[in-house]
Amino acid sequence: MPRKVDSRFVWMDGRIVPADEARVSFFSHAVHYGTGVFEGARCYDGVRGPALFRFTDHLQRLRRSARGYFMEYPWTDAELTAATCELIRRHGFRECYIRPLVQTGEGRMGVRPRECEINAFIAVWSWGAYLGPEALEKGIHAAIVEQRKYLPSALDPTIKACGHYLNSVLATKEAAARGYDEAILLNAHDRVAEGAGENVFIVKDGTLTTNGPEESLLPGITRDSVLTLAKHLGIPVRIVPMTVEDLFGADEVFMTGTAAEVTPVGQINGRTIGKGGCGPVTRTLQTNYLDAVRGRLGAFHHWLTPVPEA
C-alpha cells in the first residue's frame, strides 16, 4: 500500500534509515499494549530560515512522558535535535511536521513489560492545516461527543501516550459520523475537558478563558504559547473550569494544538458561536502565533531552534 505521507527517511535508534526499513517487531510490547509515547512538533520557514518551534519543550515532555511509563532512553535531547535537523535537511523540507516516538519494544510477552528494549524513532513529513485549508479563516464545526475524557485517577492526562489516544480516536469517529469536523470531550463532571487533539479556549467580553490540567486535559505547548502571547498583548486571561453553557454563550471559541495551530470554532452542535468564523480576539492571537513561529516577533525568538544548513 502506498505511504500516505512524504517521509522517505526515519531516524531509528541512533541511525537514519530508509522509511521502508523502519520496522517494528510484531512482538513489540507497544504493538500489543500501546506502551509508547510521542510528540508532535513543527518546523516553520521563518525570516531566518527553517526553525523548530519550541522543540526543547517538546523533547522535555517526551522524556517526562516516557518516564511516566518507566521507559528510559539513552539519547540526549541535543542528539534528538541534531537527528531531527538532519532528517529535515535530507528531505529538503522548509516546513514540516515532526513526530518523535518512544516505545517499549520486544521482550518477554505479557501485560507487564519485562526485559523489553526501548526503541526511539523520529519522522518528518509535510503537513499543512490539520483541520483543512479553510479552517484557520472560516472556523470549524465541532461536536460535543458522548465519549468522555478519562479520569486523571485512571490515566495521567499530562502524559502524551499512544494508548491514551484511543479515547480521542473514538471521539473523532463519533464526531465524523455526525458530520462534524472535530470533537469536544467533556470530563466525568460534565465540564469541558479538551478537543480530540486540541485544547479549548473561549472569549467572552474580551477576556480569554481556558481550563486547567485538573479538568482532564493535556496542557499543550501551543496552549501555553497562546497564554503567553495573550499576556504579552494585554488580553485578560482566566484559567477556570468551563461548562457547555460557557461554550454556547461565548463570543468566540477556538482550539489550539501543534497540528491545529489556532483554529476558530464557528459552530458547536450546530449552534453558531458568536458571529461564527474567526472573531477579533482569536484573529489577534492566531496572527501573533503564526508570526511567532516564523520568527517575526523578536520577543519570542527563544522559542525557535534554527535548522543549520548542511
C-alpha positions as CSV (number, residue, x, y, z in Angstrom):
1,M,0.0,0.0,0.0
2,P,1.4,3.4,-0.9
3,R,2.6,5.5,2.0
4,K,0.2,8.5,2.7
5,V,3.0,10.8,3.9
6,D,6.1,12.0,2.1
7,S,8.5,10.7,4.6
8,R,11.5,8.9,2.9
9,F,13.8,8.5,5.9
10,V,13.3,7.8,9.6
11,W,15.7,8.1,12.5
12,M,15.6,4.9,14.4
13,D,17.6,4.0,17.5
14,G,20.5,6.3,16.6
15,R,20.7,5.9,12.8
16,I,18.8,7.2,9.8
17,V,17.3,4.5,7.6
18,P,15.0,4.5,4.6
19,A,11.4,4.7,5.8
20,D,10.6,1.2,4.5
21,E,13.3,-0.2,6.8
22,A,11.9,1.5,9.9
23,R,10.0,-1.6,11.1
24,V,8.6,-2.6,14.5
25,S,8.5,-6.2,15.6
26,F,5.2,-7.9,15.9
27,F,6.4,-8.9,19.4
28,S,6.9,-5.3,20.5
29,H,5.1,-4.6,23.7
30,A,3.8,-1.3,22.2
31,V,2.0,-3.2,19.4
32,H,0.1,-5.3,21.9
33,Y,-0.5,-2.9,24.7
34,G,0.0,0.6,23.5
35,T,3.1,1.4,25.6
36,G,4.5,4.3,23.5
37,V,4.8,8.0,24.0
38,F,5.1,10.6,21.3
39,E,5.3,14.3,20.4
40,G,4.0,16.4,17.6
41,A,6.2,19.4,16.7
42,R,6.6,21.6,13.7
43,C,9.4,23.2,11.6
44,Y,8.4,26.6,10.1
45,D,10.2,28.5,7.4
46,G,10.7,31.8,9.1
47,V,12.5,35.1,8.5
48,R,15.8,33.4,9.4
49,G,15.1,30.2,7.6
50,P,13.7,26.9,8.8
51,A,13.4,26.6,12.6
52,L,11.9,24.1,15.0
53,F,9.2,25.6,17.2
54,R,9.6,25.1,20.9
55,F,11.4,21.8,20.3
56,T,13.2,21.9,23.6
57,D,9.8,21.9,25.4
58,H,8.5,19.1,23.2
59,L,11.6,16.9,24.0
60,Q,11.3,17.7,27.7
61,R,7.7,16.5,27.7
62,L,8.7,13.4,25.7
63,R,11.1,12.4,28.3
64,R,8.6,13.1,31.1
65,S,6.0,11.0,29.3
66,A,8.5,8.2,28.8
67,R,9.4,8.1,32.4
68,G,5.7,8.0,33.3
69,Y,5.7,4.6,31.6
70,F,9.1,3.6,33.0
71,M,10.9,4.0,29.7
72,E,14.4,5.4,29.8
73,Y,16.2,6.1,26.5
74,P,19.9,6.9,26.2
75,W,19.8,9.6,23.6
76,T,20.1,13.2,24.8
77,D,17.8,16.0,23.7
78,A,20.7,17.5,21.8
79,E,21.2,14.3,19.9
80,L,17.5,14.1,19.1
81,T,17.5,17.7,17.9
82,A,20.5,17.1,15.7
83,A,18.8,14.0,14.3
84,T,15.7,15.9,13.5
85,C,17.6,18.7,11.8
86,E,19.4,16.1,9.7
87,L,16.1,14.5,8.7
88,I,14.7,17.8,7.6
89,R,17.8,18.5,5.5
90,R,17.7,15.1,3.9
91,H,14.1,15.7,2.8
92,G,14.8,19.2,1.7
93,F,11.8,20.5,3.7
94,R,11.4,24.2,4.6
95,E,8.4,23.4,6.7
96,C,7.2,20.0,8.1
97,Y,5.6,18.2,10.9
98,I,7.9,16.3,13.3
99,R,7.0,13.1,15.1
100,P,9.3,11.7,17.8
101,L,8.1,8.5,19.3
102,V,9.5,6.2,22.1
103,Q,8.1,2.7,22.6
104,T,8.5,-0.3,24.7
105,G,9.9,-2.9,22.3
106,E,10.4,-6.6,22.1
107,G,10.8,-8.6,25.3
108,R,9.0,-11.3,27.3
109,M,5.4,-11.4,26.3
110,G,2.8,-10.3,28.9
111,V,1.0,-7.2,30.1
112,R,3.9,-6.3,32.5
113,P,6.8,-5.3,30.3
114,R,9.8,-7.4,31.2
115,E,13.2,-7.5,29.7
116,C,11.9,-5.2,26.9
117,E,14.1,-3.0,24.8
118,I,13.3,0.7,24.4
119,N,13.1,2.0,20.8
120,A,13.1,5.6,19.7
121,F,12.0,7.0,16.3
122,I,11.8,10.4,14.6
123,A,9.9,11.0,11.4
124,V,9.2,14.2,9.4
125,W,6.6,14.9,6.7
126,S,4.7,17.7,5.0
127,W,1.5,18.7,6.8
128,G,-0.5,21.8,6.2
129,A,-3.6,22.9,8.0
130,Y,-4.6,19.9,10.1
131,L,-8.4,20.6,10.1
132,G,-8.5,21.8,6.4
133,P,-7.2,24.7,4.4
134,E,-10.2,26.9,5.3
135,A,-10.3,26.1,9.0
136,L,-8.0,28.9,10.1
137,E,-10.1,31.5,8.3
138,K,-13.7,30.3,8.5
139,G,-13.6,28.1,11.5
140,I,-14.7,24.5,12.0
141,H,-17.9,22.8,13.2
142,A,-17.3,20.9,16.4
143,A,-19.5,18.3,18.2
144,I,-19.7,17.7,22.0
145,V,-19.5,13.9,21.9
146,E,-20.8,11.2,24.2
147,Q,-17.3,9.8,24.6
148,R,-15.9,11.2,27.9
149,K,-12.3,12.0,28.7
150,Y,-10.8,9.5,31.1
151,L,-10.3,10.4,34.8
152,P,-6.9,11.5,35.9
153,S,-7.1,8.8,38.6
154,A,-7.2,6.2,35.8
155,L,-4.6,7.6,33.3
156,D,-2.4,10.7,33.7
157,P,-3.7,13.1,31.0
158,T,-0.5,15.1,31.1
159,I,1.4,12.2,29.6
160,K,1.2,12.1,25.8
161,A,1.0,8.4,25.4
162,C,-0.1,6.4,22.4
163,G,-2.6,4.2,24.2
164,H,-4.2,7.3,25.8
165,Y,-5.3,8.5,22.3
166,L,-7.8,5.6,21.8
167,N,-10.1,8.0,23.8
168,S,-9.5,10.6,21.1
169,V,-9.9,8.1,18.2
170,L,-13.4,7.2,19.4
171,A,-14.3,10.8,19.9
172,T,-13.2,11.8,16.3
173,K,-15.1,8.8,14.9
174,E,-18.2,9.8,16.7
175,A,-17.9,13.5,15.6
176,A,-17.2,12.5,11.9
177,A,-20.2,10.1,11.9
178,R,-22.4,13.0,12.9
179,G,-21.0,15.2,10.2
180,Y,-18.7,17.4,12.3
181,D,-15.0,18.4,11.8
182,E,-13.8,17.8,15.3
183,A,-14.8,16.5,18.7
184,I,-15.0,18.2,22.1
185,L,-14.9,15.9,25.1
186,L,-16.4,16.5,28.5
187,N,-14.9,15.1,31.6
188,A,-16.6,12.9,34.3
189,H,-18.0,16.1,35.9
190,D,-19.8,17.2,32.7
191,R,-17.4,20.1,32.3
192,V,-15.3,20.8,29.2
193,A,-12.1,18.7,29.0
194,E,-10.5,19.3,25.6
195,G,-10.8,18.5,21.9
196,A,-9.7,15.2,20.5
197,G,-6.2,16.6,19.9
198,E,-6.5,20.2,21.0
199,N,-7.1,22.5,24.0
200,V,-10.2,24.6,24.1
201,F,-10.4,28.4,24.7
202,I,-13.4,30.8,24.9
203,V,-13.5,34.6,24.6
204,K,-16.2,36.5,26.5
205,D,-16.4,40.3,26.8
206,G,-12.7,40.5,25.7
207,T,-11.5,38.0,28.4
208,L,-9.7,34.8,27.3
209,T,-10.6,31.7,29.3
210,T,-9.3,28.1,29.3
211,N,-9.3,25.3,31.8
212,G,-6.5,23.7,33.8
213,P,-5.0,20.3,33.9
214,E,-7.2,19.1,36.8
215,E,-10.1,19.1,34.2
216,S,-8.6,16.0,32.5
217,L,-6.6,17.6,29.7
218,L,-3.1,17.6,28.3
219,P,-1.7,21.1,28.8
220,G,-0.5,21.7,25.3
221,I,2.6,23.6,24.3
222,T,0.5,25.6,21.8
223,R,-1.9,26.3,24.7
224,D,1.0,27.7,26.7
225,S,2.2,29.7,23.8
226,V,-1.2,31.3,23.3
227,L,-1.5,32.1,27.0
228,T,1.9,33.7,26.9
229,L,1.1,35.7,23.8
230,A,-2.2,36.9,25.4
231,K,-0.4,38.2,28.5
232,H,2.2,39.9,26.2
233,L,-0.7,41.6,24.3
234,G,-2.5,42.7,27.4
235,I,-5.5,40.3,26.9
236,P,-7.1,39.4,30.2
237,V,-6.7,35.6,30.9
238,R,-8.6,33.3,33.3
239,I,-7.9,29.6,33.9
240,V,-11.0,28.1,35.4
241,P,-13.3,25.2,34.7
242,M,-15.6,25.6,31.7
243,T,-19.1,24.3,31.1
244,V,-21.1,23.6,28.0
245,E,-23.1,26.7,28.7
246,D,-19.9,28.7,28.7
247,L,-19.1,27.4,25.2
248,F,-22.6,28.2,23.8
249,G,-22.6,31.6,25.5
250,A,-19.1,32.6,24.3
251,D,-18.4,35.4,21.9
252,E,-15.6,33.3,20.4
253,V,-14.3,29.7,20.7
254,F,-11.1,28.4,19.4
255,M,-8.9,25.3,19.7
256,T,-5.1,25.1,19.9
257,G,-2.6,22.4,19.1
258,T,0.6,21.8,17.2
259,A,-1.3,20.4,14.3
260,A,-4.4,22.6,14.6
261,E,-2.4,25.8,15.5
262,V,-5.0,28.3,16.4
263,T,-8.3,27.2,14.8
264,P,-11.6,29.1,15.4
265,V,-14.8,27.1,16.1
266,G,-17.7,28.6,14.3
267,Q,-20.4,26.2,15.4
268,I,-20.8,23.6,18.2
269,N,-23.5,21.0,17.9
270,G,-25.0,23.1,15.0
271,R,-25.2,26.2,17.1
272,T,-23.4,29.3,15.9
273,I,-20.8,30.7,18.3
274,G,-20.9,34.5,18.5
275,K,-20.9,35.7,14.9
276,G,-19.3,32.5,13.6
277,G,-16.0,32.2,11.9
278,C,-12.8,33.8,13.3
279,G,-13.6,36.5,15.9
280,P,-11.3,39.5,16.6
281,V,-9.5,38.1,19.7
282,T,-9.0,34.8,18.0
283,R,-7.7,36.6,14.9
284,T,-5.2,38.6,17.0
285,L,-3.9,35.6,18.8
286,Q,-3.8,33.5,15.6
287,T,-1.9,36.2,13.8
288,N,0.6,36.7,16.6
289,Y,1.1,32.9,17.0
290,L,1.8,32.5,13.3
291,D,4.2,35.5,13.5
292,A,6.0,33.9,16.5
293,V,6.5,30.5,14.8
294,R,8.1,32.2,11.8
295,G,10.4,34.5,13.8
296,R,8.5,37.7,13.1
297,L,8.2,38.5,16.9
298,G,11.6,39.4,18.3
299,A,10.4,38.8,21.9
300,F,9.9,35.1,21.1
301,H,12.9,34.2,19.1
302,H,14.0,32.0,22.1
303,W,11.1,29.6,21.1
304,L,12.9,28.8,17.8
305,T,15.8,26.3,17.1
306,P,17.3,27.1,13.7
307,V,17.9,24.2,11.3
308,P,21.5,24.6,10.3
309,E,22.4,24.4,6.7
310,A,24.3,21.2,5.6
